[in-house]
């Protein structure tokens, strides 16, 4: 087998089955599909065995968050001799030929990590993720083409400073060179960012294949302040939960590890948490339409 698709899952039976259905509708013959189930109690495992019997289903414990579960699947793929590992989240749908495009790009660009372009599941002509560029002045990474129309991505490939783990192809050599996802320091969020940045430091190029598209249900995973108004309990959750990109301990650890300088770390940390509380306040003060317009204007300004 040339490649393996590694999918960590936990207690999202219907979402997982929907994703596997989209995957099997266009799966190349030379791919393994490895699902790592972190102790689901909603019947995810039996449903996978019944509907997709050739999936390699690995059992992890509920203590295995995204990084540990993905590491387990990755190690199994390497043990089986795979040259490429594609990490996928189950809250997406895969478009026709997406995986073939990624594998073709990887073969034409050795020494590269390849991400799919991500569009919104509920707005399929709109870009959610096409890579990130690092700010010239701080340690922040800004989304490329976020909220732009997909048809504006006219080039087949884009180069980025940071990728995601939602649907990303890693050469097996990445794990041999820089190690696996850091499940100790980044058990859930930031594990993909951290590995990609470590690989980039070792000379790997970071590419986004604009022909390979997935559609992500962005509200299904994680906790963020953008989708709805945040009361006191949600604000606490934003600051302490592993499912939040604003979890203080993990975000601080990530910014510190990948800082340019002490000054850039301090500036970025302060700016991030000022931004968080500004978003919380604006979500309460502005109607949805105006908040979205302001968010789009901010992204356009910040990414220049």
N, C-alpha and C positions, 0 to 999 in steps of 0.2 A: 504493500500500500504506500502511496505517495504522501498522503496527508491524513490528519485526523482532526475532526471537529470536536472540541471539548466544551461541554455545556454544564455548568454547575446549577443545580435546581434545589428548591426547598419550598414545599407547600404551596405550589401554584399549578396544580394539576391541569386545569383547562388551558392556562397560558402555555405551559410546557408542551402539551399535546398540539396546540395550535402551531407553535413554532416548529416542532418536529414534522408536522404535516407539510408546512411550507418548505422545509428543508428536503424532505423526501420527494417533493414534486420536481426537484431540480438537482438532486444529488448526483455528482459524478460517481462512476463505478469504483474508482480507485481511492475512495475515502472511507475511513472508519468514522463512526459516530460514537463518541464516548460521553455518556451522561453520568455525572456524579451527583448522587442524591444525598443531601445532608440530613438524613433521618426524617423525611417527610411523613406526616401522619394523615394526609388527606387522600391517600391512595395513588399518589403519583407513580411510585415504583411499579405496582401491579398493572396500572393502566399502560405504562410504557411497554412492559413485557407483553401485554395482550395485543397492543396496536402496532408496536414496532419491535418485533421479536429479534431482529438482528442488531439492535442497539447494544453496545457494550455498556452495561449498567453497573456502576461501582457504588458501593454503599459507604458513606462517611457518617460521622456522628454529627449531631446538631451543633457541636462546637466548631465544626469546619465551616467557616465563613467563605466568602468568595475566593480569597487567595489560597487557602488550604485545599478547598475542593478542586480548584483549577489546577493546582500543583499535582494533586493526585491523578487527575485525568491526563495531564501533560506527561508525567512520568510513565504512565501506562502506554501512551502513544509512542514515546521514545523507546520503551522496552519492545514495542512491536515493530520498530524499525522505520518509523515515519520520519520523513525529511522536513515536513512542515506541520505546524500545529496552528489551527485556527481557533481562537477563543471566541465563544459566542455567549451572549445572554439570551435567555428564553423569552424576553418581553419584546421580541421583534418578529418580523416576517422577512424572509429572504427573497429578493427579486430573482427573476430568471437569469441564469448565467452569471450571477454575482460571484459564486465560488470559482467558476472557471476563469473569470476575468482576473481574480486575485492571484490564482495560481500561475496564470500566464504572465502577469506582471512580476511576480516573484522570480520566475525563471529568467525573465529578461533583465532583471535588476538584482543580481546577486548581492548579498550583503545588505538587504533592505528589509524593513518591516512594513507590511502593507495593511492599511485599514480600508474598510469599505466606507463609502459615503453614507451618512445616515440622514434620512428624511423622516418627518413626523408621520406616524401611522394615521392620524386623523387629518393630515394635510400633506398628502403625498408629493405634492409639487414644491414643497418648502423644505429647505435644508435645515437640519438640526445640527449636524456635525460634519465638517469637511477638513478636520485638522485644527490645530491651534498654533498661534505664533506668540513668541515671548515678547513682552513689552521691552522697549528700549531702555526704560528708566527704572522699572521695578522687576520683581520676580513673578509677576502675574502672567498667565497665558490666556490670550483672547481667542475666542472662537472665530474661525474663518468662515465667512459667508453665512453665518447663522441668520435665519429668517429670510434669506434671499431665495429667489426661485431657483429650482434645480437646473433649469435649462440655461441659466447664466454660467454654469460651470462648463465652459466650452473645451477646455483642455482635458485630455484623457487622464492625466496624473497631476497631482498637486504635491508640493513638498511642504513639510510642516516641522515645527519644533517639538510637538507633542501629539500623541495619538490617544486613542481610547482602547478599551478592551471589549467593546460590545460586539465587534466582528472584525478581528484583526489576525492577520497571518504572520506567525513568527517562524523563521527558519529554526530548525532544531539546534543549530549552532549557537543561537542566542543563549539558550539555557546552559550549554556547555561552557560558554565564555563568561557570562555575567551571573549565572545562577538563576534560581527560580523566583517566583513572586514572594515578596517578603511578608510571610504570613504572621510574623511576630509583631513587627512595627506597623504593618498596614493590613490587618486581617480582612478588611472589606474594601472600602473606598481608598483610592490613591495607590492601591497595589499595582494596577496596570500602568498608571502614570510613572510610578517609581521605576518599574522594570524598563519601560520604554526609554526613560531618561538615562538610566545606567547603560543601556545598550547603545544609545546615541553617543555617550562618552567613549565607548569602545569602537566607534567608527561606523555603526550601522546608520543607514539613511532611513528617514521616516517619510513614507509616501502614502498618499490617499488616492485610491483608484476611483475616479469619478464614474466609471462604467459600472462598477460594482455597488449596488444600492441595497440597503436594508431599510425597513420601515419600523421605527421604534415607538412603542407605547410609553412615552417618557414619564407619564404619571404613575406607572406601575411599580417603579423602583425608586427607593430612596425617599428622603425627606428634604424638601426645599421650601424657601419662603416665597417663591414666585407664583405658584399656582393658586394659592388661596390666602386669605387673611390669617395671621398667626396670633392666637391668644397666648396667655402666660404659659400654659403647659406645653404648647408647641414650641415656644421660644426656648424653653428649657431643653426640650427634645432636640431642637436644632443644634444646641451647644454640646450635648452629651451623648447623643445616639451614634452608634457606628454607621447607621444608615444615612447620616447627614454629612455633606461635604464641609459643613461648618463645625463639626465636632472639634472642640478646641485642641484636645491632646493630639489627635491624628493630623489635623491640618498644620499645627505648629511643628510637629515632627517632620512632616513632608517639606514644608517651607525651609526649615533649618537644614535638612539634608541637601537640598538642591539650591541653596542660596548662592548668589553671586558674591555677596559681602554682608557683613553684619548690618550695615546701613540699609541695604536693599531688603534684607529680612525684616527689619523693624518697620520700614515704610510699607512693605507689602502686607505684613500682618495687621498693622493698624488700618490700612486702607480696606482690607478684606472685611474686618469686623465693623468698620464704619459703614461700608456698603451694605452689610447684612441688616443693620438696624435702620438704615435709610430705606431699604426695600420694605421692611416690616411696616414702617410708618407710612410710606407712600401707598402700600397696598390698602391701608385703612382710609387714607385721605382721598385717593383718586378712584374714579370709576374704572372698570376693567379696560375699556377702550383706550382711555388716556394713559393708563399705566403701560399698556402694550406699546403705544406710540413712543412714550418716553424711553422704554427699554430699548426699542429699536434705534432711537436716536443716540442713546448712550453707547450701544454696541458699535455703531458706525463711527462715533467720535473716538472711542477708546482704542479701536483697532487700527487707527491711522498711525 
